[in-house]
Amino acid sequence: MPVVPDRSPPGPAEPLQLRRGPAWRNRLALAPLTNMQSNADGTLSQAEFRWLAMRAEGGFGLVMTCASHVLPGGQAFPGQLGIWSDAHVEGLARLADAIRAAGAASAVQLHHGGRRADPKLTGETPVSPFACPETGARALTQAEIAEVIAAFAAAARRAEAAGFDGVELHGAHGYLLGAFLDSERNLRDDGWGGDFEGRARIFGEVVAAVRAATGPAFQLGLRLSPERFGVRLAEARALAAQLFASGLLDWLDLSLWDVTKAPEEEAYAGTRLIDHFTDLPRHGTALGVAGKILSAARAAECLARGADFVLIGRGAILHHDFAARALADPGFAARPLPVSRAVLAEEGLSPPFIAYMETWPGFVAA
C-alpha cells in the first residue's frame, strides 16, 4: 500500500515555484472547464474572456482555459476554444494579458477529441489510435500520428506567442492522447500500442515535441486519468513515475473525479486513489489533483495527503472568487446545489454555459 509522505504540508496560500517560469501565487488552480462559450471559428469570445478574467481577479494561482483543440478535426464540443490557427492568437493574447494583470499564472489546455470529436461540427470522420465502431472513428495512420504530435507542438508555440506562461496537454478522459493508453482496445502492433511501452509512447513524444518548440521558461503540464477508459491503475502510476523522472514536465494534473474515492480496481480496495501517486518521487515536478474539491478544508486535506496543488472546477463555477474566499476563511465551502440561473450569470457564466450546466443533474434549479 502506498505511504502518505511524512512531511509538513504546504498551506493553500503558499506560493508554488515550478521548475520553469513564474511562481504561482498560491496552490489553488482553476481546472480546465468545458464551457461552450467560444465563437464558432474557435476564436475567443467576450463571454469566455469575462469568465476567465473573473477567475483571475478572484484569486486563483493558475487560470487555465478550457480544452482547446489543436486541429480542426479534434473539436468535441460546440463553442470550443481553438488553437489550431494563427487566427486564434490575437484573442488568446488579450486573455493572457488580462490574467497576468490580475496576478495569476496562465495556461492553455491543449486537446484533441479523438474518437469523441463531433463530426457534425468538424465535417470529418473522428480518429483514434484504434477503430471505434460506437463512434465511427477510424484508426490513425503512423503519418497522421506524426501530424498530431506536430499539431500539439505548434499549438504550444501559439500559446507562448500569445503570452501564456504554459500549456497543459489533455491526456485524460478517453480523448485522443489518453486513448493511446487504453489497455483493452489499443492493440496496435506498430510501436504505438500493444504493450505498455507502446501505448505510453505518445506521451513522451508529445512532451518532447512541445519542449523542443517552446522556450526554456515555458511551463508544461499534463492531465492524466489514472483509471477508467481502459487505463490500469498500475500503468497510470508507472507512467506518472516516468514523467516525473523525465524532468520535462512542470506539473502532472490527476483527474480523480473525487479526491476521496477508492480505486475502481478491486485489487486496491481499502486505499485512496490519490495515495497511489503522492508517494512517488517527483524530481521537482508538481503534483495536482482534481475532483469535488468544494471547500477550503478539502483543498487543505489534499495538500496534507501530499499533493502540491489542487484544481477547482465546480467550486469555481459557483464562485468566481472561490480562491480568495478559501484563502481568507479556512471554513469556507461552496454554496449548496442547485443554484439559480441568475446566480450563475452573476458569477460570469453566459447563456450557453448556463445551458450546458443544466445538463448536469441537480446543478441548476428548475
N, C-alpha and C positions, 0 to 999 in steps of 0.2 A: 504494500500500500504506500502511495506517495506520502512524504512527510512535509507538513507545512513548515516553511522556513522559520527558524528561531531567530528573529531579528526585530529590532524596533521599527515598526512600520511607519512610512511617511503619512502625514495627515493630508486630507484633500486640498488644503490651501498651500501645501509646499510646492514650489516650482519644480518642474521636471526638465532637467537638462538631458537632451538626447545626444547620441554620438555626433550628429551633424546638426547644423542650423541653429535657429534661435531656441532658447528655453521656452517652454510653455509656462504661463504664469500660475497655473495650478494643475491639479490632477483630474479635472473634470472635462471631458471632451464631448462635443456634440457628435452623436452617432450619425452615420450617413443614412439619411431617411428619404425613401421614395415619397415624392410629393406631387408629381404630375402638374407642376406649375410653369414649366419652361415653354417657350414658343415652339410651334410645330417643327421648325427647322433646327431645333436644338439650341438655339441661342438663348441667353439668359433673359428672362422676363423681369419686369419691375416687381412682380409678386414674389418671385423667388429671391430676388435681391433683398427685398424687405424682410422676408422670412429669415434669411441667413444673417443679415446685418443686425437684426434684433437679437439674435443669439450671441453674436459677438459683443454687443452692447450689454447683454445680460450676464456677462462674466465668465463664459466658458474659456478654458485654457487653449483648446483647439476647436476650431469651427471647420467641419468637413462638409463638403457638398453631398448631394445625393449621388447615387451611382450614375456615372457619366459615360455614355457609350463611346468606344474608341473607333468603331466602324459603323457605317450606316446600317448594315445588316445586323448589328448587335443590339438594336433598340428593343427593349422588352416592355416598355410602358408608354402610353400616350403622355405628352408633355414631359418627356425625359430630357434632361440636360445632355448636350452633346459636346464632344471634344475631339471629333474626328476631322475637323476642318479648321484652317486658319481663320475662317469667318467667325469662329466661336471665341476667339481670343479677346476681342475688344470688350465684350460683356464680362468675361471672366476677369479681365484686368480691373475693371471697375469694382467688381466684387472683392478681389484681393486687396485693393486699396482700402475699401471700407472696413474689412475685417482687421487689417493692420492698424488703421486709425483708431479702432476700438480697443486695441491692446491684445488681441488674440493671435495665435498662430493659425495658419490656414492650410488646408489640403483639399485636393480634388480626389474623389474616389473614381478610379478607372475601372470600366466594366464592359463586358460583352455578354449579352444574354444567352448565347449559345442555343441550346435546344429550347430555351424558354423565351427566345426572341419572338416577336409577334409579326408574322408575315403580312398581316393586314396593315401594319404600319410601315414595314420595310419594303414590301413588294418582292422579297427574296425568300428562298427556302431556308429555314433555320439550319444551322450547322452545329455539330457536336463532335467530340472525339469518336463517337460511335453512332451508328444509325439508331434512331429512336422512333419506332412506329407510332407511339402515343402522340407525339408532337409533329411527326412528319419530317423530323430533322434527318439530314444525311451526314455521313462521316466526312470529316475534313481530310483533304489530301495532305501529304507532307509539305508540299509547296504552300498550301493555304495556312498550315500551322506556322510556317516561317513568316507569312504575311501578318498573321495575328500578333506574333511576337513583335514585329516591326511596328505595328499599329499602336501597341501599348507604349513602346518607346517614343514614338512620335507624339502621342498624346501627353506623355510626361514632359517632353520638350515644350509643348504648347503651354502646359500649366506653369512651368518655370518661366517662360517668356511673359506670361500674364502676371507674374509677380507672386505666385503662391509659394509658400515655404516648402511644400512637399505634395506627394500623392500617396494614395493607398490603393493597392491592387485588390480587386474584389475576387477572392478565391474561395468564396463560400456559397452555400445555399443552392448548389447544383447548377450555377451558371457556368459559363464556358470553362474558365480555368479550374474551378472546383470539380467539374465533371470528369476531368482527366484522372482525378484521384479515386473515381468510382471503382471499387474492387469487384463489383458484381457485373458491370457492363463494359468497362473499358478493357477489352481483351485484345487490343491491337498487338501485333507481333512485329512492328516496325521500329521499336525503340521508344514509342510514345504511349505505351500501355503494357498490359500483361502483368509483370511483376511490379512490386512497389517502386523499384528504381525507375522503371519506365513510366509509371503513372505519375510519379512525383517530378519527373524531369522538367515539365513545363514551368514549374515554379522557379527553379533555378535559372532557366533560360530567360524568362521574362524579367526576373530581378536583375540579372546580369546586363540585359539589354537596356533597361531603364538606367542603371548605374552608369553605363557607358555613354548614354545620351544626355546626361544631366551633370551639373556641376558638383564639386566636392562638398558644398554646404547644403545641397538639396536633400530633404528628408524623404524617406521611403518606408511605407508601412504595407502590411498585408493583412487582409481579413481572411480568416480560416474557419470553416465549420469542423469541429472535432468529432462529429458523429452525424448520422443520417446521410441521405443522398449517396449511399454506398460507401461511406467513409468509415473505416475501422478506427476505433479509438487508439489502439496501439500504433497504427500507422500515422495518425494525426500527431501523436506525441513524438514519433520518430522524425516526422517532417519538421515539426517545431524545433526539435533539438538541432537538426541540420541547419535550419535557417538562423537560429541563434548563433551557432558556431561559425557561420559564414562571415559574419561581420558586415554583411551588405545591407541588412535591414536596420532601420531605426526603431521600429515597433512592430509587434505582432498583435493583432486585434482578434480575439476569440469571440465568435458569436455563439453564446451559450444558451440562448432562448430564456433561460432563468439561471442566474448565477448561483442559486442554492440547490439546483437539481442534481440528482444522481445520474450517472451514465445510463444509457438505454441498454447496453450490453449486460446481460445477467452476470457475466464473469466479474464485473466490477461493482456488484451490489454492495451497499453499505459504505460507499465512498461518495465524495462530491466530485463532479466533473472538473471543476476549477482546480482541484488539488492535483490532478494528473498533469498539470502544466506549471504550476507555481514552484515546484521543486526542481525544475530543470535549470542547469547553468545557462545564464543568458548572455554572457560575454559582452555586456554593455548594451544589449537590445532591451527596450522596454516592453513589458507585457501588459496589455489592456484587456478588459473583459466587459462584455455587454450582455444584458438580459434582465429586464424587470427591475432595474435599479431606480426606485421611485422615492427614495428618501436619502437624507444625509447620512443616516445611520447605516443604511445598506451600502452606500458608497464607502464609508469608513471600514465596514466589515470586509469588503473585498480587498481593500488595501492591507488590512490586518492579516488576511489569509495569503498575502504575498503578491498581489497584483501591483503594478506600478502606476496604473491609471485606470479609470472607468469611463465607459462610453454611455451617454444618457440619450435614450430615444424617446419613449412615451412621455417621460417626465419633462423633456424639453419641448414636446408638443403642447403639453398642458401649461407650461410656464416658460416664457421666453427667457426669464431670468432665474431659471432653476439653479444655475451655478451660484449666482450671487446670494440667493436665499439659503442654499445649503451651506455655503461657507460662513454665512453670518449666524446661522442657527442650527446647531447640531441636532435639534429635534424636528427640523423641517421635513415635511412629507408632502408629496404632490396631492393636489385636490382629488377627491374621490370621483369615480366614474358612475354614471355617464355625465358628460358635460354638455352644455347647450352650444348650438352653432354660434351664438353671439359671443360666448367665452372664447371659442377658438378663433373667431375673427379678431377679437381684441388681442389675441396672442400672435397675430400675424399670419394666420392661415387664410389663403384666398379661397373663393368658392370651389375651384377644382380640388384643392387639397382637402377641404371640409367634406366634399362629396366622397373622396377616397376614404376618409376616416369613417364615414358612415357605413362602409363595407366591413369594418372591424366590429364584431359583435360586442354590444354593450358599451361602446366608446362614446357615441353621440346620442344625446337624449332625443327621443321621438317627438 
